[in-house]
Amino acid sequence: STTIQKNYKINTSYPIISIMITEQKRGTKSTNNIKKLMPLQRKLQRAIENKKFMEPNLTLASLAHDLGSNRTYLSDLIHQQFNMSFSDYINHLRITEAKRLLETRPEELTDDDGFLFIKNVYVYLGYNCATSFYRNFKRIVGMSASEYMESVKDNKK
């Protein structure tokens, strides 16, 4: 069987997003399945741009419903494009956003003295518990959120 790869680049500030769809002629994947995933991919991209991943109780089922699809198609799309589970994908998006917030220190997340509380960041990003945020941050970035914030401060000097 012949494999044709089509690459689609998405214009976004989230670097982990690039699209690759593999189509096989006379293979196991049907062209119909790929055609069904293309509109879903565009809807997912819009949801990411609108920061849907920051909703606290976001689930695969709820996002699929919001995108007018089902859990199976959305899960297949995420796995095919990013080689991640849904929860890993959402955590990567959230931690990418956390890094941006820790670097830019937006006003709405700081106190009157300009101090950024990490708790404000993880709640803002949709994490329901600190442990989950800290564990994912360290796993994805390779250092704690506090260490990352310090390294950003040191680099600005």
Long-range contacts (C-beta under 8 A, 24 or more apart in sequence): 1-25, 1-26, 1-27, 2-26, 3-27, 8-41, 10-45, 12-45, 12-48, 12-49, 13-100, 14-48, 14-93, 14-96, 14-97, 15-96, 16-82, 16-92, 16-93, 16-96, 17-45, 17-48, 17-82, 18-81, 19-81, 20-80, 20-81, 21-80, 21-81, 22-80, 36-73, 37-73, 37-76, 37-77, 37-80, 40-67, 40-69, 40-73, 40-74, 40-77, 41-77, 41-81, 43-67, 43-68, 43-69, 44-74, 44-77, 44-78, 48-93, 51-97, 53-90, 53-93, 53-94, 53-97, 53-126, 54-94, 54-97, 54-124, 54-125, 54-126, 55-126, 56-126, 56-127, 56-128, 57-128, 58-90, 58-126, 60-86, 91-136, 91-140, 92-140, 94-125, 94-126, 94-127, 94-133, 94-136, 95-136, 95-137, 95-140, 95-141, 97-125, 98-122, 98-125, 98-133, 98-137, 98-145, 99-141, 99-148, 101-125, 102-145, 102-148, 102-149, 102-152, 103-152, 116-149, 118-145, 118-146, 118-149, 121-145
